[in-house]
Amino acid sequence: MKITDIRLERLSGQLSSDLPLFEGRVLRPIDVYPEHRAEGSEVMSAGRFSPSIETKDSGKWQITGTFVFVDTDDGITGLAGPGHAGEANFIKTQLRHLLIGEDPLATERVWDKMYRHLIHGRKGEPMFAVSLVDCALWDIRGKASSMPLYRMLGGPTRKSIPAYASALGFPIGPDQAAEQAKRFVSDGYTATKWFVRDGPMDGEIGKDRNVELIAAIREAVGPDVEIMVDAWNSWDVRYTLDMAKRLEEYRPRWLEEVVKPDDISGYARVRQASPIRISGGEHEYTRWGAREYFEKGAVDVYQADTLWAGGISEMIKIAALASAYEVELIPHGASVPINAAITAAQSPPTSPYIEYLVQWNEMSQFFFKNPIKPVDGMVTVAELPGLGIEIDEDKVDSRESL
């Protein structure tokens, strides 16, 4: 079997939803500058985020996402996405010529060639591009063997995994957050993650707001539901340790991305002194990035994203390292179908949860015929060959070849 073509398409469609999308936003590292601190939730639907929300009209949201299609001379096409225009451009200009004529089942060879070619692109958008292509090749492998991804990866260790409700985009006023957290519990979730908006630049008042938010959520969900707190790379070592002491009584399962991703030594200092477990790795890439986190004892939970960190081929290696270092691996939730399969092929202590971004995954799976959504707080793997994803043409209003 040979790769005959790489096609990149931008799809647009309208999502009908009564859910108010992205009324809140995350704290960002750039918020140290007042003009960016003042920006509202509109920043969540602009720039590099994928899929993107373009307009809202009478309860309908315009959704746009970019997908890669890898064609073969055997008539099998691999599909992966959604991505965005930046990584699509890397595939088109930097990788396509490497891929045509290659054996799509030789995923190790193809990955190694892409990595070596992009020597100046070991992180960020170039690695997003590698990840998309790699996932599409695994889709081909599954379709060629008539096996779902979790079977190819050695699973299942179990077919259903507890999901935690990731509240990205929800309002974080304490009363609003408490009510939403109660709804998550009533939907069957046993864990929920919330994103703070206050950091070192906000002083003592900001710390009080962070505590008020988590205290309200703990009171709303009771003692048996896990709570996670995400600072999205925007705290620092001293601030995190102070917040950890203040939040300890509310028993968060972890504090996530507390310092900049390049400050691995800072992560290690926090982890050593914090009474709360520390997670990170969403903005790190490949097995080599993971190894540095693990060797320095930087995190208790590692959260690389399959569509960013190098694809399925690389996540297999990251999972093996995580197991060896006794670090939990809970992939960031950009792709629920892929993450469910990877998680279902790991030992339950290594990967005890799957992240479900309640608003974001509604959009990221919008174009799929068979989106994977939690039922009673549990995510179940797809039994379809490959990644188990297929475009629902009824949802596509327009498509553009890139």
The 8 nearest C-alpha neighbors of each residue, nearest first, counted from 0:
[[1, 102, 73, 72, 71, 103, 2, 104],
 [2, 0, 102, 100, 101, 71, 72, 3],
 [1, 3, 71, 100, 99, 101, 70, 4],
 [2, 4, 71, 99, 70, 72, 100, 1],
 [5, 3, 70, 2, 69, 99, 6, 71],
 [6, 4, 69, 68, 70, 95, 7, 67],
 [5, 7, 68, 67, 4, 69, 8, 400],
 [8, 6, 67, 401, 66, 400, 68, 87],
 [9, 7, 400, 399, 66, 65, 401, 10],
 [8, 10, 65, 399, 398, 64, 66, 400],
 [11, 9, 398, 64, 63, 397, 65, 8],
 [12, 10, 63, 397, 62, 396, 395, 398],
 [13, 11, 396, 395, 62, 394, 61, 14],
 [12, 14, 61, 60, 59, 62, 15, 11],
 [13, 15, 60, 59, 16, 61, 12, 62],
 [16, 14, 59, 58, 13, 60, 17, 57],
 [17, 15, 18, 58, 14, 59, 60, 19],
 [16, 18, 58, 19, 15, 59, 20, 57],
 [17, 19, 16, 20, 358, 58, 15, 21],
 [20, 18, 17, 21, 22, 16, 169, 58],
 [21, 19, 18, 22, 168, 358, 169, 23],
 [22, 20, 168, 23, 40, 169, 19, 24],
 [21, 23, 168, 170, 169, 40, 20, 19],
 [24, 22, 168, 170, 169, 21, 40, 171],
 [25, 23, 40, 168, 43, 21, 26, 167],
 [26, 24, 194, 196, 27, 195, 231, 23],
 [25, 27, 196, 195, 231, 197, 230, 233],
 [28, 26, 30, 29, 233, 25, 231, 232],
 [29, 27, 233, 30, 232, 31, 26, 231],
 [30, 28, 31, 27, 32, 35, 36, 233],
 [31, 29, 36, 32, 35, 27, 28, 33],
 [30, 32, 29, 200, 33, 28, 36, 35],
 [31, 33, 30, 35, 34, 29, 36, 37],
 [34, 32, 36, 35, 37, 31, 30, 38],
 [35, 33, 37, 36, 32, 38, 30, 31],
 [36, 34, 30, 37, 38, 33, 32, 29],
 [35, 37, 30, 33, 34, 38, 32, 31],
 [38, 36, 35, 34, 33, 39, 30, 32],
 [39, 37, 35, 36, 34, 40, 42, 41],
 [38, 40, 41, 37, 42, 24, 23, 36],
 [39, 41, 24, 42, 23, 43, 22, 21],
 [40, 42, 43, 39, 44, 45, 38, 21],
 [43, 41, 45, 40, 44, 39, 38, 46],
 [42, 44, 41, 40, 45, 24, 21, 48],
 [45, 43, 52, 51, 42, 41, 48, 46],
 [46, 44, 42, 43, 48, 47, 51, 41],
 [45, 47, 48, 44, 42, 43, 51, 49],
 [48, 46, 49, 45, 83, 85, 84, 51],
 [47, 49, 46, 51, 50, 45, 44, 43],
 [50, 48, 51, 83, 82, 64, 47, 81],
 [49, 51, 64, 63, 363, 48, 81, 62],
 [50, 52, 49, 63, 44, 62, 48, 53],
 [53, 51, 62, 44, 61, 54, 60, 63],
 [52, 54, 61, 51, 62, 60, 55, 44],
 [55, 53, 61, 60, 52, 56, 59, 62],
 [54, 56, 60, 59, 61, 58, 57, 53],
 [55, 57, 59, 58, 54, 60, 61, 13],
 [58, 56, 59, 55, 60, 15, 16, 17],
 [57, 59, 56, 15, 16, 17, 55, 60],
 [60, 58, 15, 56, 14, 55, 57, 13],
 [59, 61, 55, 14, 13, 54, 62, 15],
 [60, 62, 13, 53, 54, 52, 12, 14],
 [63, 61, 52, 12, 11, 51, 13, 60],
 [62, 64, 11, 51, 50, 10, 52, 61],
 [65, 63, 50, 81, 10, 9, 49, 82],
 [64, 66, 9, 82, 81, 83, 8, 10],
 [67, 65, 80, 81, 8, 7, 79, 82],
 [66, 68, 7, 79, 6, 78, 80, 69],
 [67, 69, 78, 6, 77, 5, 7, 76],
 [70, 68, 5, 77, 76, 4, 6, 135],
 [71, 69, 76, 4, 3, 2, 75, 5],
 [72, 70, 2, 3, 73, 1, 74, 75],
 [71, 73, 74, 1, 3, 0, 2, 70],
 [72, 74, 71, 75, 0, 1, 70, 76],
 [73, 75, 72, 71, 76, 70, 0, 3],
 [76, 74, 73, 71, 70, 139, 77, 142],
 [77, 75, 70, 69, 71, 139, 68, 78],
 [76, 78, 135, 139, 69, 138, 68, 136],
 [79, 77, 135, 68, 67, 138, 76, 69],
 [80, 78, 135, 67, 131, 134, 66, 81],
 [81, 79, 66, 82, 131, 67, 65, 78],
 [80, 82, 65, 66, 64, 50, 363, 79],
 [81, 83, 65, 80, 49, 66, 64, 50],
 [82, 84, 65, 49, 85, 86, 64, 87],
 [83, 85, 87, 86, 88, 65, 82, 9],
 [86, 84, 88, 87, 83, 124, 89, 47],
 [85, 87, 128, 89, 88, 124, 84, 127],
 [88, 86, 84, 90, 85, 89, 91, 83],
 [87, 89, 91, 86, 85, 90, 92, 84],
 [90, 88, 86, 93, 92, 87, 91, 125],
 [91, 89, 94, 87, 88, 93, 92, 95],
 [90, 92, 88, 95, 89, 93, 87, 94],
 [91, 93, 89, 90, 88, 94, 95, 96],
 [94, 92, 89, 90, 91, 95, 96, 117],
 [95, 93, 90, 97, 96, 92, 91, 98],
 [94, 96, 98, 97, 91, 90, 93, 99],
 [95, 97, 98, 94, 99, 93, 92, 91],
 [98, 96, 94, 95, 99, 113, 112, 101],
 [97, 99, 95, 101, 96, 100, 94, 2],
 [98, 100, 2, 3, 101, 96, 97, 4],
 [99, 101, 2, 1, 3, 98, 102, 97],
 [102, 100, 1, 98, 2, 99, 103, 109],
 [101, 103, 1, 104, 105, 0, 2, 100],
 [104, 102, 105, 136, 101, 2, 1, 106],
 [103, 105, 102, 106, 140, 136, 139, 137],
 [106, 104, 103, 108, 102, 107, 109, 101],
 [105, 107, 109, 104, 108, 110, 103, 136],
 [108, 106, 110, 109, 105, 111, 312, 112],
 [107, 109, 111, 106, 105, 110, 112, 113],
 [108, 110, 106, 112, 111, 107, 113, 105],
 [111, 109, 113, 107, 112, 108, 106, 114],
 [110, 112, 114, 108, 109, 113, 115, 107],
 [111, 113, 109, 115, 110, 114, 116, 108],
 [114, 112, 116, 110, 111, 115, 117, 109],
 [115, 113, 111, 117, 116, 112, 110, 118],
 [114, 116, 112, 118, 117, 113, 111, 110],
 [115, 117, 113, 114, 118, 112, 94, 93],
 [118, 116, 120, 114, 119, 115, 113, 121],
 [117, 119, 120, 115, 116, 121, 114, 113],
 [120, 118, 117, 121, 116, 122, 125, 115],
 [121, 119, 117, 125, 118, 122, 126, 123],
 [120, 122, 126, 119, 118, 117, 125, 114],
 [123, 121, 126, 120, 284, 125, 124, 283],
 [122, 124, 126, 125, 127, 121, 120, 307],
 [123, 125, 127, 86, 126, 128, 85, 122],
 [126, 124, 128, 120, 127, 123, 89, 86],
 [125, 127, 129, 128, 122, 124, 123, 309],
 [126, 128, 307, 124, 130, 125, 129, 86],
 [129, 127, 86, 125, 126, 131, 130, 90],
 [130, 128, 126, 132, 127, 131, 309, 133],
 [131, 129, 310, 309, 127, 133, 306, 128],
 [132, 130, 134, 128, 133, 129, 79, 306],
 [131, 133, 135, 129, 134, 130, 136, 128],
 [132, 134, 136, 130, 135, 310, 131, 129],
 [133, 135, 137, 131, 136, 132, 310, 311],
 [134, 136, 77, 78, 79, 138, 132, 133],
 [137, 135, 139, 133, 138, 134, 103, 77],
 [138, 136, 140, 134, 139, 135, 141, 133],
 [139, 137, 385, 135, 77, 386, 141, 136],
 [138, 140, 77, 136, 142, 137, 141, 143],
 [141, 139, 137, 143, 138, 142, 104, 144],
 [385, 142, 140, 146, 384, 144, 138, 139],
 [141, 143, 145, 384, 139, 385, 144, 140],
 [144, 142, 140, 141, 145, 139, 75, 146],
 [143, 145, 141, 146, 142, 140, 384, 385],
 [146, 144, 142, 384, 141, 143, 147, 385],
 [145, 147, 384, 141, 144, 385, 150, 148],
 [148, 146, 384, 385, 383, 382, 150, 149],
 [147, 149, 385, 151, 150, 386, 340, 141],
 [148, 150, 340, 154, 152, 151, 147, 344],
 [151, 149, 154, 153, 152, 148, 147, 146],
 [150, 152, 148, 153, 149, 146, 147, 141],
 [153, 151, 149, 150, 154, 344, 148, 341],
 [154, 152, 150, 151, 344, 149, 155, 156],
 [155, 153, 344, 150, 149, 156, 152, 343],
 [154, 156, 157, 344, 343, 158, 149, 150],
 [155, 157, 154, 343, 344, 346, 345, 158],
 [158, 156, 155, 343, 159, 160, 154, 344],
 [159, 157, 379, 380, 343, 155, 160, 156],
 [158, 160, 379, 378, 157, 377, 380, 161],
 [159, 161, 378, 377, 352, 162, 379, 353],
 [162, 160, 377, 352, 376, 378, 353, 163],
 [163, 161, 353, 377, 352, 376, 354, 355],
 [162, 164, 190, 191, 354, 355, 165, 188],
 [165, 163, 191, 355, 357, 166, 192, 356],
 [164, 166, 356, 192, 355, 191, 167, 357],
 [165, 167, 193, 169, 192, 164, 168, 357],
 [168, 166, 169, 165, 194, 356, 24, 193],
 [169, 167, 21, 23, 24, 22, 166, 20],
 [168, 170, 23, 166, 167, 22, 21, 171],
 [171, 169, 23, 22, 172, 176, 175, 168],
 [172, 170, 176, 173, 169, 175, 23, 212],
 [171, 173, 175, 174, 176, 170, 212, 177],
 [174, 172, 212, 176, 175, 215, 171, 177],
 [173, 175, 177, 176, 172, 178, 215, 171],
 [176, 174, 178, 172, 177, 173, 179, 170],
 [175, 177, 179, 173, 171, 178, 174, 172],
 [176, 178, 216, 180, 174, 219, 175, 179],
 [179, 177, 181, 175, 180, 176, 174, 182],
 [180, 178, 182, 176, 181, 177, 175, 183],
 [179, 181, 183, 177, 182, 178, 176, 216],
 [180, 182, 184, 178, 179, 183, 220, 219],
 [183, 181, 179, 185, 180, 184, 186, 178],
 [184, 182, 180, 186, 181, 185, 188, 179],
 [185, 183, 188, 181, 187, 186, 182, 189],
 [184, 186, 182, 187, 183, 181, 188, 375],
 [187, 185, 183, 184, 375, 188, 182, 376],
 [186, 188, 375, 376, 184, 185, 189, 183],
 [189, 187, 376, 184, 190, 183, 186, 163],
 [188, 190, 224, 225, 184, 187, 163, 376],
 [191, 189, 225, 163, 224, 188, 226, 164],
 [190, 192, 164, 163, 226, 165, 227, 225],
 [193, 191, 227, 165, 226, 228, 166, 164],
 [194, 192, 228, 166, 229, 227, 165, 195],
 [193, 195, 229, 25, 228, 230, 167, 196],
 [194, 196, 197, 230, 26, 209, 25, 229],
 [197, 195, 26, 25, 194, 198, 24, 209],
 [198, 196, 205, 195, 201, 26, 209, 206],
 [197, 199, 200, 201, 234, 233, 205, 196],
 [198, 200, 201, 202, 234, 238, 197, 235],
 [199, 201, 198, 202, 31, 197, 205, 30],
 [202, 200, 205, 199, 198, 197, 204, 203],
 [201, 203, 205, 204, 200, 199, 206, 198],
 [204, 202, 206, 205, 207, 201, 199, 208],
 [205, 203, 207, 206, 202, 208, 201, 209],
 [204, 206, 201, 208, 197, 207, 203, 202],
 [207, 205, 203, 209, 208, 204, 210, 202],
 [206, 208, 204, 210, 205, 209, 211, 203],
 [209, 207, 211, 205, 206, 210, 212, 204],
 [210, 208, 206, 212, 207, 211, 205, 195],
 [209, 211, 207, 213, 212, 208, 214, 206],
 [210, 212, 208, 214, 209, 213, 207, 215],
 [213, 211, 173, 209, 215, 210, 214, 208],
 [212, 214, 216, 210, 215, 211, 217, 209],
 [215, 213, 211, 217, 216, 212, 210, 218],
 [216, 214, 218, 212, 213, 217, 173, 177],
 [217, 215, 177, 219, 213, 218, 214, 220],
 [218, 216, 214, 219, 220, 215, 221, 213],
 [217, 219, 215, 216, 221, 220, 214, 177],
 [220, 218, 216, 177, 217, 221, 181, 215],
 [221, 219, 217, 218, 181, 224, 216, 180],
 [220, 222, 218, 217, 219, 223, 224, 216],
 [221, 223, 224, 220, 217, 218, 225, 249],
 [222, 224, 221, 225, 220, 189, 190, 217],
 [225, 223, 189, 190, 222, 220, 221, 226],
 [224, 226, 190, 252, 189, 191, 223, 251],
 [227, 225, 251, 191, 192, 252, 190, 224],
 [226, 228, 192, 253, 251, 252, 191, 254],
 [229, 227, 254, 193, 192, 255, 194, 253],
 [228, 230, 255, 194, 231, 254, 193, 256],
 [231, 229, 257, 256, 233, 232, 195, 255],
 [232, 230, 256, 233, 229, 27, 26, 257],
 [233, 231, 258, 259, 256, 257, 230, 234],
 [234, 232, 28, 231, 27, 230, 258, 257],
 [233, 235, 257, 258, 198, 232, 239, 238],
 [236, 234, 258, 238, 237, 239, 257, 233],
 [235, 237, 239, 238, 269, 265, 240, 258],
 [238, 236, 240, 239, 235, 241, 269, 234],
 [237, 239, 241, 235, 240, 236, 242, 234],
 [240, 238, 242, 236, 241, 237, 235, 243],
 [239, 241, 243, 237, 242, 238, 273, 236],
 [240, 242, 238, 244, 239, 243, 237, 245],
 [243, 241, 245, 239, 244, 240, 246, 238],
 [242, 244, 240, 246, 241, 245, 247, 239],
 [245, 243, 247, 241, 242, 246, 240, 274],
 [244, 246, 242, 243, 247, 241, 210, 248],
 [247, 245, 243, 244, 249, 248, 242, 210],
 [246, 248, 250, 244, 249, 245, 243, 275],
 [247, 249, 250, 246, 245, 244, 251, 214],
 [250, 248, 247, 246, 251, 217, 214, 213],
 [249, 251, 247, 248, 252, 246, 226, 275],
 [252, 250, 226, 253, 227, 249, 225, 275],
 [251, 253, 227, 226, 225, 250, 276, 275],
 [252, 254, 276, 227, 277, 251, 275, 255],
 [255, 253, 228, 277, 229, 278, 227, 276],
 [254, 256, 229, 278, 257, 279, 277, 230],
 [257, 255, 279, 232, 231, 230, 258, 278],
 [256, 258, 232, 234, 230, 255, 233, 231],
 [259, 257, 232, 235, 234, 256, 233, 260],
 [258, 260, 232, 262, 261, 233, 257, 256],
 [261, 259, 262, 282, 258, 263, 232, 283],
 [260, 262, 259, 263, 283, 258, 264, 265],
 [263, 261, 265, 259, 264, 260, 266, 258],
 [262, 264, 266, 265, 261, 297, 267, 292],
 [265, 263, 267, 266, 262, 268, 297, 295],
 [266, 264, 268, 262, 263, 267, 236, 269],
 [267, 265, 297, 263, 269, 264, 268, 270],
 [266, 268, 297, 264, 270, 265, 269, 296],
 [269, 267, 265, 271, 266, 270, 264, 272],
 [270, 268, 266, 272, 267, 271, 273, 236],
 [269, 271, 267, 273, 268, 272, 277, 266],
 [270, 272, 268, 269, 273, 267, 296, 297],
 [271, 273, 269, 270, 268, 274, 240, 267],
 [272, 274, 275, 270, 269, 240, 271, 243],
 [273, 275, 243, 272, 276, 247, 244, 270],
 [276, 274, 273, 253, 243, 277, 247, 254],
 [275, 277, 253, 299, 254, 252, 274, 270],
 [278, 276, 254, 298, 253, 299, 270, 255],
 [279, 277, 300, 255, 298, 299, 301, 254],
 [280, 278, 256, 301, 255, 302, 281, 298],
 [279, 281, 302, 283, 303, 301, 282, 260],
 [282, 280, 303, 302, 283, 304, 279, 331],
 [281, 283, 280, 260, 284, 303, 304, 279],
 [284, 282, 280, 281, 288, 303, 308, 260],
 [283, 285, 308, 288, 122, 309, 282, 286],
 [286, 284, 308, 287, 288, 309, 313, 289],
 [285, 287, 289, 317, 288, 290, 316, 313],
 [288, 286, 290, 289, 285, 291, 284, 317],
 [287, 289, 291, 284, 290, 286, 285, 283],
 [290, 288, 286, 292, 287, 291, 293, 285],
 [291, 289, 287, 293, 292, 288, 294, 286],
 [290, 292, 294, 288, 289, 293, 295, 287],
 [293, 291, 297, 289, 290, 295, 294, 296],
 [294, 292, 290, 296, 291, 295, 289, 297],
 [293, 295, 291, 296, 292, 290, 297, 324],
 [296, 294, 297, 293, 292, 291, 267, 264],
 [295, 297, 293, 294, 267, 298, 292, 270],
 [296, 298, 267, 266, 292, 295, 293, 263],
 [299, 297, 278, 277, 300, 296, 279, 270],
 [298, 300, 326, 277, 278, 276, 327, 301],
 [299, 301, 278, 327, 298, 326, 328, 279],
 [302, 300, 328, 279, 280, 278, 327, 303],
 [303, 301, 330, 281, 280, 329, 331, 279],
 [302, 304, 281, 280, 330, 331, 308, 301],
 [303, 305, 331, 307, 330, 306, 308, 281],
 [304, 306, 310, 307, 308, 311, 314, 303],
 [305, 307, 130, 310, 304, 131, 127, 308],
 [308, 306, 127, 304, 305, 309, 130, 126],
 [307, 309, 284, 285, 305, 304, 303, 310],
 [310, 308, 130, 313, 285, 307, 126, 129],
 [309, 311, 130, 305, 133, 306, 313, 312],
 [310, 312, 314, 313, 134, 305, 315, 133],
 [313, 311, 310, 315, 314, 133, 309, 316],
 [312, 314, 309, 316, 315, 311, 310, 285],
 [313, 315, 317, 311, 316, 312, 318, 310],
 [316, 314, 318, 313, 317, 312, 311, 319],
 [315, 317, 319, 313, 314, 318, 286, 320],
 [316, 318, 314, 320, 286, 319, 315, 321],
 [319, 317, 321, 315, 316, 320, 314, 322],
 [320, 318, 316, 322, 317, 321, 323, 315],
 [321, 319, 323, 317, 322, 318, 324, 316],
 [322, 320, 326, 318, 324, 323, 319, 325],
 [321, 323, 325, 319, 320, 324, 349, 318],
 [322, 324, 320, 321, 325, 319, 326, 318],
 [323, 325, 321, 322, 326, 320, 293, 294],
 [326, 324, 322, 323, 321, 327, 349, 299],
 [327, 325, 321, 299, 324, 300, 322, 328],
 [326, 328, 300, 349, 350, 301, 329, 321],
 [329, 327, 301, 350, 349, 300, 302, 330],
 [328, 330, 302, 350, 353, 352, 301, 327],
 [331, 329, 302, 303, 304, 332, 328, 338],
 [332, 330, 304, 302, 303, 281, 333, 354],
 [331, 333, 354, 334, 355, 335, 330, 356],
 [332, 334, 331, 335, 304, 306, 360, 363],
 [335, 333, 332, 337, 336, 338, 306, 305],
 [334, 336, 338, 337, 339, 332, 333, 371],
 [337, 335, 339, 338, 334, 371, 340, 386],
 [338, 336, 340, 339, 335, 334, 386, 341],
 [337, 339, 341, 335, 340, 336, 342, 334],
 [340, 338, 342, 336, 337, 341, 380, 335],
 [339, 341, 149, 343, 337, 338, 342, 380],
 [340, 342, 338, 344, 343, 339, 149, 337],
 [341, 343, 339, 345, 344, 340, 350, 338],
 [344, 342, 340, 155, 341, 157, 156, 345],
 [343, 345, 154, 155, 341, 342, 153, 156],
 [346, 344, 342, 343, 347, 350, 156, 349],
 [345, 347, 349, 348, 156, 350, 344, 343],
 [346, 348, 351, 350, 349, 345, 156, 157],
 [349, 347, 351, 346, 350, 327, 345, 322],
 [348, 350, 327, 346, 347, 328, 322, 351],
 [351, 349, 347, 328, 348, 329, 327, 352],
 [350, 352, 347, 348, 349, 353, 161, 160],
 [353, 351, 161, 162, 350, 160, 329, 354],
 [352, 354, 162, 329, 161, 163, 355, 160],
 [353, 355, 332, 163, 162, 356, 331, 165],
 [354, 356, 164, 357, 165, 163, 332, 162],
 [357, 355, 165, 359, 360, 358, 164, 354],
 [356, 358, 355, 359, 360, 165, 164, 166],
 [359, 357, 361, 356, 360, 20, 168, 362],
 [358, 360, 356, 362, 361, 357, 363, 167],
 [361, 359, 363, 362, 356, 358, 364, 357],
 [360, 362, 358, 359, 364, 363, 365, 357],
 [363, 361, 365, 360, 359, 364, 50, 358],
 [362, 364, 360, 365, 361, 50, 359, 81],
 [365, 363, 362, 367, 370, 366, 361, 360],
 [364, 366, 362, 367, 363, 361, 14, 370],
 [365, 367, 390, 391, 364, 394, 368, 395],
 [368, 366, 390, 364, 391, 369, 389, 370],
 [369, 367, 391, 389, 390, 370, 366, 388],
 [368, 370, 367, 371, 388, 389, 387, 364],
 [371, 369, 367, 364, 368, 372, 365, 388],
 [370, 372, 336, 369, 335, 373, 378, 379],
 [373, 371, 370, 378, 374, 335, 355, 379],
 [372, 374, 378, 377, 376, 375, 371, 162],
 [373, 375, 377, 376, 372, 378, 187, 186],
 [376, 374, 187, 377, 186, 373, 188, 185],
 [375, 377, 188, 187, 373, 374, 162, 161],
 [376, 378, 161, 373, 374, 160, 162, 375],
 [379, 377, 373, 160, 159, 162, 372, 161],
 [380, 378, 159, 158, 160, 377, 381, 339],
 [379, 381, 339, 158, 340, 382, 159, 378],
 [382, 380, 383, 387, 379, 336, 147, 371],
 [381, 383, 147, 380, 384, 387, 146, 148],
 [382, 384, 387, 147, 381, 385, 146, 386],
 [385, 383, 147, 146, 142, 145, 141, 387],
 [141, 384, 386, 138, 147, 148, 142, 387],
 [385, 387, 138, 388, 148, 337, 384, 147],
 [386, 388, 383, 385, 384, 381, 389, 147],
 [389, 387, 386, 367, 369, 390, 368, 78],
 [388, 390, 367, 368, 391, 387, 369, 78],
 [389, 391, 367, 366, 368, 392, 388, 394],
 [392, 390, 368, 367, 393, 366, 394, 389],
 [391, 393, 395, 394, 390, 366, 396, 368],
 [392, 394, 391, 395, 396, 366, 390, 12],
 [395, 393, 392, 391, 12, 366, 396, 13],
 [396, 394, 12, 392, 397, 393, 11, 10],
 [397, 395, 12, 11, 394, 398, 13, 10],
 [396, 398, 11, 395, 10, 12, 399, 9],
 [399, 397, 10, 9, 11, 8, 400, 395],
 [398, 400, 9, 8, 401, 10, 397, 7],
 [399, 401, 8, 7, 9, 398, 6, 10],
 [400, 7, 8, 399, 9, 87, 6, 88]]
